[in-house]
Amino acid sequence: MKVNIDLNENHSETSITIHTKNWTKELEELMNYIQQQKPQRLFGIEGDQTILLQPEEIDYIYAENRKVFAVIQEKHLEIRMKLYEVEHLLSEKHFMRFSKSVIGNIQQIQRFEVSFSGNLCAYFHSKNKEYISRKYINSIKERLAMGGTNNVD
């Protein structure tokens, strides 16, 4: 394999181009490695302050009126990302989809309660609560049964 690196201060961002004749296991491993490289922190906006958020402190994240918010204790901090971007970023940090507009931290859940509509209500250690749509209940139960991890092995 031949590698060319062009260091130039005129480049605004890193760009990777691969020229190849065939797809190989080596390329697949390289792609997996590149895709796993993502930031591990979130920034929340509160008034005119930007606050560094620790994922393990977040109860849930929700989208409302085209904005995304993280809930920590009684605070609702705006996150300037799309919900699907946050979900992808935090999928390895015990976050799962609760509904179309909510992802939740399953490590922060204290207990569940079944609602009349068949949804589950998740109660967090911080006393916050959020509903889990029926569509997502089974996947959350399976992950909790595995100890809250992504590992299937």
MIBAMAR-700125 format. One line per 4 residues: number of its first residue (from 0); their letters; for each residue z, y, x of N, C-alpha, C. Coordinates in Angstrom, 2 decimals, decimal comma, m for minus. Last residue first. Layout:
// residues N
NUM	a	Z Y X Z Y X Z Y X ~ ... .
This chain:
// residues 153
152	dvnn	22,45 m10,63 m21,29 22,63 m11,88 m20,55 23,99 m12,43 m20,60 ~ 22,27 m8,24 m22,46 22,07 m9,35 m23,36 22,32 m10,67 m22,63 ~ 23,85 m5,11 m22,13 23,48 m6,38 m21,51 23,38 m7,49 m22,51 ~ 24,81 m2,81 m23,14 23,40 m3,10 m23,41 23,00 m4,49 m22,94 .
148	tggm	28,15 m3,06 m24,57 27,19 m2,88 m23,49 25,79 m3,20 m23,95 ~ 30,17 m3,60 m26,35 29,67 m2,23 m26,29 28,66 m1,99 m25,19 ~ 30,78 m6,25 m26,56 31,68 m5,42 m25,77 31,19 m4,00 m25,58 ~ 29,20 m7,53 m28,30 28,95 m7,80 m26,89 29,85 m6,95 m25,99 .
144	alre	29,97 m6,37 m30,67 30,38 m7,77 m30,44 30,17 m8,17 m28,98 ~ 28,65 m3,95 m30,45 30,11 m3,96 m30,37 30,62 m5,37 m30,10 ~ 26,04 m4,86 m30,85 26,40 m4,25 m29,57 27,91 m4,22 m29,39 ~ 26,20 m5,80 m33,50 25,83 m6,70 m32,41 26,26 m6,14 m31,06 .
140	kisn	26,85 m3,41 m34,87 27,78 m4,55 m34,88 27,49 m5,51 m33,73 ~ 24,49 m1,98 m34,37 25,77 m1,47 m33,85 26,79 m2,60 m33,81 ~ 22,63 m3,52 m35,74 22,48 m3,34 m34,29 23,76 m2,82 m33,66 ~ 23,65 m3,33 m38,41 23,58 m4,61 m37,70 23,47 m4,44 m36,20 .
136	iykr	23,41 m0,51 m39,05 24,70 m1,20 m39,01 24,65 m2,48 m38,19 ~ 21,05 0,84 m39,46 21,54 0,74 m38,09 22,83 m0,07 m37,96 ~ 20,56 0,88 m42,22 19,49 0,43 m41,31 20,01 0,14 m39,90 ~ 22,73 2,17 m43,35 22,64 0,71 m43,44 21,63 0,14 m42,46 .
132	siye	24,01 4,78 m41,21 23,08 4,29 m42,24 23,01 2,77 m42,19 ~ 27,19 5,89 m40,76 26,17 5,05 m40,15 25,30 4,51 m41,27 ~ 28,81 9,07 m40,72 28,31 7,91 m41,44 27,20 7,21 m40,67 ~ 31,74 10,16 m39,00 30,30 10,26 m39,22 29,83 8,97 m39,87 .
128	knks	34,61 12,12 m38,14 33,99 10,97 m38,77 32,52 11,24 m38,98 ~ 37,36 12,93 m35,93 36,04 13,20 m36,51 35,54 11,95 m37,20 ~ 39,60 12,08 m34,60 39,73 12,30 m36,05 38,43 12,76 m36,70 ~ 39,16 11,16 m32,07 39,44 12,60 m32,21 39,65 13,02 m33,66 .
124	hfya	38,35 8,56 m32,34 39,71 8,80 m31,86 40,12 10,26 m32,06 ~ 36,39 8,42 m35,41 36,54 8,52 m33,96 38,00 8,79 m33,59 ~ 35,13 6,34 m37,85 36,20 7,29 m37,53 36,43 7,25 m36,03 ~ 32,25 5,82 m39,62 32,90 5,61 m38,33 33,91 6,73 m38,12 .
120	clng	31,40 4,29 m42,52 31,93 5,55 m42,02 32,68 5,23 m40,73 ~ 28,44 2,66 m43,48 29,74 2,59 m42,81 30,14 4,00 m42,42 ~ 26,94 2,32 m46,75 26,97 2,83 m45,38 28,35 2,60 m44,79 ~ 27,27 1,66 m49,35 26,94 0,57 m48,43 26,85 1,03 m46,98 .
116	sfsv	28,21 3,58 m51,05 26,75 3,42 m50,95 26,33 2,27 m50,03 ~ 30,96 3,59 m50,62 30,45 3,08 m51,88 28,95 2,79 m51,81 ~ 31,61 2,60 m47,20 31,51 3,58 m48,28 30,89 2,92 m49,51 ~ 33,96 1,04 m45,14 32,73 0,87 m45,92 32,74 1,89 m47,05 .
112	efrq	35,02 2,23 m42,03 35,36 2,10 m43,45 34,03 2,00 m44,21 ~ 36,29 1,61 m38,74 35,20 1,75 m39,70 35,76 1,65 m41,11 ~ 37,84 3,18 m35,83 37,79 2,24 m36,95 36,59 2,56 m37,83 ~ 37,22 4,52 m33,44 38,55 3,92 m33,61 38,53 2,86 m34,71 .
108	iqqi	34,71 5,16 m31,11 35,03 4,77 m32,48 36,39 4,07 m32,52 ~ 33,92 5,68 m28,57 34,89 6,61 m29,14 35,32 6,22 m30,56 ~ 31,93 3,93 m27,95 33,19 3,77 m27,22 34,28 4,67 m27,81 ~ 29,70 4,77 m29,30 30,44 3,64 m29,88 31,76 3,38 m29,15 .
104	ngiv	28,67 7,80 m30,05 29,29 7,14 m28,91 30,16 6,00 m29,45 ~ 25,61 8,21 m31,94 27,06 8,23 m31,76 27,50 7,44 m30,55 ~ 23,15 10,32 m33,35 23,47 9,24 m32,41 24,95 9,36 m32,10 ~ 21,42 11,31 m36,30 22,69 11,21 m35,57 22,66 10,05 m34,58 .
100	sksf	19,24 11,30 m38,02 19,58 12,56 m37,37 20,86 12,52 m36,53 ~ 18,96 8,72 m38,98 17,77 9,42 m38,52 18,12 10,67 m37,71 ~ 21,94 7,21 m37,58 21,05 7,54 m38,69 19,85 8,27 m38,11 ~ 22,91 6,24 m35,22 23,71 6,05 m36,44 22,86 6,27 m37,68 .
96	rmfh	21,97 4,91 m32,14 21,50 5,62 m33,33 22,39 5,24 m34,51 ~ 24,40 5,06 m29,51 23,45 4,36 m30,35 23,10 5,21 m31,55 ~ 25,80 5,10 m26,27 25,36 5,86 m27,44 24,30 5,05 m28,18 ~ 26,65 4,07 m23,81 27,30 3,62 m25,05 26,96 4,47 m26,27 .
92	kesl	24,92 4,96 m21,81 26,29 5,47 m21,84 26,99 5,17 m23,16 ~ 22,32 4,35 m22,01 23,11 3,51 m21,11 24,58 3,91 m21,10 ~ 21,42 6,39 m23,66 21,39 5,02 m24,16 22,21 4,06 m23,29 ~ 21,19 9,06 m22,96 22,53 8,49 m23,10 22,57 7,03 m23,56 .
88	lhev	18,44 9,61 m22,82 19,30 9,94 m21,70 20,63 9,19 m21,76 ~ 17,60 8,90 m25,39 17,07 8,19 m24,22 17,97 8,39 m23,01 ~ 19,03 10,81 m26,88 19,23 9,38 m27,12 18,76 8,57 m25,92 ~ 17,91 13,17 m25,92 19,33 12,92 m25,68 19,63 11,42 m25,85 .
84	eylk	15,34 12,81 m26,93 15,54 12,96 m25,49 16,99 12,67 m25,12 ~ 15,78 12,75 m29,69 15,27 11,55 m29,04 15,41 11,61 m27,53 ~ 16,63 15,42 m30,10 17,56 14,31 m30,31 17,08 13,04 m29,62 ~ 15,72 17,74 m27,50 15,41 17,03 m28,74 16,36 15,84 m28,86 .
80	mrie	17,92 20,29 m26,25 17,05 19,15 m26,05 16,72 18,59 m27,42 ~ 20,20 22,07 m25,88 18,79 22,49 m25,96 17,85 21,38 m25,51 ~ 22,92 21,73 m27,92 22,25 21,15 m26,77 20,77 21,50 m26,90 ~ 25,81 23,43 m29,06 24,36 23,25 m29,13 23,84 22,68 m27,81 .
76	lhke	28,80 21,92 m30,07 28,10 22,66 m29,03 26,60 22,38 m29,11 ~ 31,48 22,03 m31,92 30,09 21,66 m32,13 29,26 22,53 m31,18 ~ 34,87 20,94 m31,60 33,77 21,82 m31,18 32,42 21,19 m31,49 ~ 36,99 19,29 m31,97 36,59 20,11 m33,11 35,42 21,05 m32,79 .
72	qiva	35,81 16,77 m29,96 37,01 17,20 m30,67 36,57 18,02 m31,89 ~ 32,52 17,41 m29,80 33,63 17,03 m28,94 34,89 17,63 m29,55 ~ 29,29 16,92 m30,68 30,61 17,10 m31,25 31,65 16,53 m30,29 ~ 26,29 18,64 m30,05 27,22 17,60 m29,61 28,59 17,94 m30,18 .
68	fvkr	23,24 19,32 m31,79 24,62 19,66 m31,49 25,40 18,44 m31,02 ~ 20,04 20,75 m32,05 20,83 19,55 m31,74 22,21 19,99 m31,27 ~ 17,93 22,12 m34,61 18,79 22,28 m33,44 19,59 21,00 m33,26 ~ 16,63 21,98 m37,04 15,82 22,00 m35,83 16,61 22,30 m34,56 .
64	neay	18,78 21,60 m38,88 17,99 22,84 m38,87 17,26 23,05 m37,54 ~ 20,32 19,29 m36,81 20,42 20,02 m38,07 19,66 21,33 m37,93 ~ 21,29 16,31 m35,26 20,26 17,33 m35,40 20,40 17,96 m36,78 ~ 24,14 15,30 m33,27 23,35 15,35 m34,50 22,34 16,49 m34,46 .
60	iydi	26,25 13,10 m31,63 25,28 14,18 m31,47 24,38 14,15 m32,69 ~ 29,75 12,29 m31,22 28,40 12,05 m31,71 27,55 13,29 m31,50 ~ 31,78 12,58 m29,20 31,89 11,64 m30,32 30,51 11,28 m30,85 ~ 32,01 12,91 m25,71 31,25 13,25 m26,91 31,45 12,17 m27,98 .
56	eepq	33,13 12,00 m23,39 33,97 12,83 m24,25 33,30 13,15 m25,59 ~ 31,13 10,70 m21,98 32,23 9,89 m22,53 33,17 10,68 m23,44 ~ 29,46 12,82 m21,04 29,05 11,96 m22,16 30,20 11,16 m22,79 ~ 30,64 15,99 m20,49 30,80 14,63 m20,01 30,47 13,70 m21,18 .
52	llit	28,85 19,01 m20,13 29,44 18,00 m21,02 29,51 16,65 m20,34 ~ 29,27 22,26 m19,12 28,87 20,94 m18,66 29,61 19,90 m19,49 ~ 28,29 25,02 m21,01 29,38 24,12 m20,66 28,81 22,77 m20,25 ~ 27,54 28,35 m21,03 26,94 27,03 m20,88 28,03 26,12 m20,32 .
48	qdge	28,23 31,06 m23,26 28,63 30,17 m22,16 27,84 28,87 m22,20 ~ 27,95 32,64 m25,41 27,13 32,99 m24,25 27,48 32,14 m23,03 ~ 28,44 30,12 m27,68 28,36 31,57 m27,54 27,43 31,91 m26,40 ~ 27,89 27,36 m26,01 28,91 27,88 m26,92 28,97 29,39 m26,71 .
44	igfl	25,88 24,66 m25,27 25,91 26,12 m25,38 26,97 26,50 m26,41 ~ 26,04 22,03 m22,90 26,26 22,53 m24,24 26,36 24,04 m24,22 ~ 24,20 19,80 m21,03 24,77 21,13 m21,06 24,87 21,58 m22,50 ~ 24,69 16,56 m19,60 24,19 17,43 m20,66 24,87 18,77 m20,54 .
40	rqpk	23,68 14,29 m16,99 24,59 15,27 m17,59 23,89 16,06 m18,68 ~ 21,94 12,77 m15,60 23,04 12,08 m16,25 24,00 13,03 m16,96 ~ 18,35 12,74 m15,42 19,63 13,42 m15,27 20,71 12,71 m16,08 ~ 16,70 9,78 m14,19 16,85 10,84 m15,17 18,21 11,51 m14,99 .
36	qqqi	14,98 7,20 m13,26 15,50 8,40 m12,63 15,53 9,53 m13,64 ~ 13,65 5,23 m14,53 15,10 5,19 m14,61 15,74 6,42 m14,01 ~ 11,00 5,63 m13,88 11,43 5,93 m15,25 12,94 5,92 m15,41 ~ 10,96 4,69 m11,22 10,69 6,10 m11,52 11,22 6,48 m12,89 .
32	ynml	11,44 1,93 m11,63 12,34 2,74 m10,84 12,20 4,22 m11,16 ~ 9,20 1,19 m13,14 10,54 1,02 m13,70 11,55 1,88 m12,95 ~ 7,18 1,74 m11,23 7,23 2,48 m12,49 8,60 2,38 m13,14 ~ 7,84 m0,21 m9,28 7,85 1,22 m8,94 7,95 2,08 m10,20 .
28	eele	7,40 m2,55 m10,73 8,74 m2,25 m10,22 8,88 m0,77 m9,87 ~ 4,63 m2,28 m11,15 5,54 m2,34 m12,29 6,97 m2,01 m11,87 ~ 3,69 m2,40 m8,54 3,51 m1,17 m9,31 4,46 m1,14 m10,51 ~ 4,40 m5,08 m7,95 4,92 m3,99 m7,14 4,82 m2,65 m7,88 .
24	ktwn	2,78 m6,46 m9,69 4,24 m6,53 m9,88 4,91 m5,39 m9,12 ~ m0,12 m4,46 m10,46 0,62 m5,48 m9,73 2,10 m5,43 m10,08 ~ m3,34 m3,78 m11,63 m1,91 m3,63 m11,91 m1,18 m4,77 m11,23 ~ m5,98 m2,89 m9,34 m5,32 m3,81 m10,27 m3,86 m3,46 m10,45 .
20	kthi	m6,74 m0,63 m7,92 m7,78 m1,47 m8,50 m7,19 m2,37 m9,59 ~ m5,38 2,69 m8,02 m5,31 1,26 m7,75 m6,46 0,53 m8,43 ~ m3,58 5,52 m7,45 m4,96 5,02 m7,50 m4,90 3,55 m7,14 ~ m1,24 7,51 m8,98 m1,44 6,22 m8,33 m2,90 5,81 m8,54 .
16	tist	0,54 10,44 m8,70 m0,74 9,86 m9,09 m0,90 8,58 m8,29 ~ 3,13 12,53 m9,70 2,80 11,26 m9,04 1,48 10,76 m9,60 ~ 4,65 15,61 m9,05 3,62 14,89 m9,79 3,27 13,63 m9,01 ~ 7,16 18,04 m9,35 6,72 16,80 m8,72 5,73 16,09 m9,63 .
12	eshn	6,14 21,49 m9,76 6,94 20,32 m10,09 6,37 19,09 m9,38 ~ 4,68 23,48 m8,50 5,77 23,89 m9,37 6,67 22,72 m9,77 ~ 3,50 23,97 m5,23 3,65 23,01 m6,34 4,87 23,41 m7,18 ~ 3,70 25,68 m3,10 2,93 26,15 m4,24 3,02 25,20 m5,44 .
8	enld	4,92 24,39 m0,99 5,75 25,26 m1,82 5,02 25,83 m3,03 ~ 4,28 21,05 m0,48 3,68 22,37 m0,52 4,51 23,23 m1,46 ~ 3,63 17,89 0,64 4,71 18,87 0,50 4,11 20,26 0,58 ~ 2,27 15,12 m0,35 1,80 16,47 m0,10 2,95 17,44 m0,39 .
4	invk	1,99 11,87 0,76 2,91 12,86 0,21 2,43 14,24 0,63 ~ 0,68 8,69 0,23 0,39 10,05 0,66 1,37 10,99 m0,02 ~ 0,65 5,34 1,12 1,41 6,40 0,46 1,05 7,74 1,08 ~ m0,79 2,19 0,53 m0,90 3,45 1,26 m0,16 4,52 0,46 .
0	m	0,00 m1,18 0,85 0,00 0,00 0,00 0,00 1,23 0,89 .
